[in-house]
Amino acid sequence: MLGSAGAGQQTLLRGSEPDETRLVAVGCDTFLGSLGVNTHVDQGYSPQSYIQPLRYLGVRNIRDSRRNLSGLVMLHAQTGVRVDLLGSEVVEMTDAADTLARAGALLSIEGPNEPNNFPVTYQGQQGGGPTGSWTAVAQLQMDLYSAVKNNPELGTYPVFQVSEGGAETKNVGLQFLTIPTAAGTLLSDGTGFADYANVHNYVSGVRGGYGDNQAWQAADPTLNARWDGLYGNYGSTWKRHFRGYSSAQLEALPRVTTETGWDAATLDDERTQGVILVNTYLAQFKRGWRYTFIYQLGEGEGGGGNQGLFHQDWTPKLAANYIHNLTSILADNTPVASPGRLDYSIANARDTVHDLLLQKSDGAFELVVWGEQVTGDSNIVVNLGATYTEVKIYDATSGISPVRTLTNADSVVLKINDHAMIVEIR
């Protein structure tokens, strides 16, 4: 329009290309902790209206700004969500962040939102816009980062970089988290801006369209294509092509997505919106994004078109239902200190089939297998590596009850197309 980097990154297995890293699970609590959504309490919308939708959705984080802090604190108390606090000030932002932190409601602090579209004024200087100087933007972000890290109450909280830094008109260095030596930027080497890179890689893409591997490609940290991704903001800036990180560095770069979404322009498009947004949460986590925020919770807010997960009367769209199903099936509030290993493999998988191994604190494995195949099906076999007493299969588009239950099973046959299935192994 956050945690440690790469916590969810695993490498996709092709049946003939074993990779030991993917056999070690990630805690369900860690995955669920990566899920977020944009809200608009700051813009005057009622925080009370968000309580039931957030409880139903099951995401853990919201992105909003500092006006009506009491409303944000109330939402944390009622739903457990924490706030990525967005803003374009320094003193006001740190004061607001301190208030949220004392209430246990703070997730992170984020710099200016899309200065190319929403210019900022800092210390009497305007920054951003399509042609203006970005020096003021960089100085604001630098000062915000310093203020947070030098604040004894806030120093441990992550700071997210400016969004759409790839639009900088002069090489002020916003394509870096910390400007490296001999970078040739206008701000000095060693200038620190943020702990996490921040992009708005809308899964719909900057030119629209719906094709195979839509979410998977949008989440690719090195792909230079029609998604406004990590490469175009931190590898080679999309407006003036200022040099940033190498592809190898981008793969390891701590990163978040604070806006992504899909516009369901008609009722018939609700299913597409639903399956692709579930795929987006999964693909982002699998490919190393620490937090992902969907734009947006409610229809008709913040100029979001038909991107809301709920209708204007707060009835859930299919996207809200599918996300609710996913978070309900995987529900777990306890971190897994030492996730286990499952010696599984997948046979007959196309490159549109992806998998993510999770584990609950009670020991159950949750193997999420999702397809990004727009038409047709892929029939695959998941070999479990051993015989298990009970295996349940869930469909994220069907509900929160198993669609099949197997006993004494050592493999599972799945028909995969455009959405997520969950294989629960006990």
ABEGO torsion letter per residue (X at the ends): XXXBBGAABBBBBBAABBBAAAABBBBAAAAAAABBBBBAAAAGBBAAAAAAAAAAAGBABBBBBABGAAAAAAAAAAAGBBBBBBBABAAAAAAAAAAAAAAGABABBBBBBGAAABBBBBGGBBBEEAABBAAAAAAAAAAAAAAAAABAAAAABBBBBBBGAAABABBAGAABABBBBGAGBABBBGBBABABBBBBBBAAEAAEEBBBGAAAAAABAABBBABBBAAAAAABBAAAGBBBBBAAAAAABBBBBABBBBBBABAAAAAAAAAAAAAAAAAAAAAGBABBBBOBABBGBGGAEAABABBAAGBBBAAAAAAAAAAAAABBABBBABBBBBBBBBBGBBAABBBBBBBBAAGBBBBBBBBBBABEBBBBBBBAGBBBABBBBBBAAAEABBABBBBGBABBBBBBBABBBBBBBX
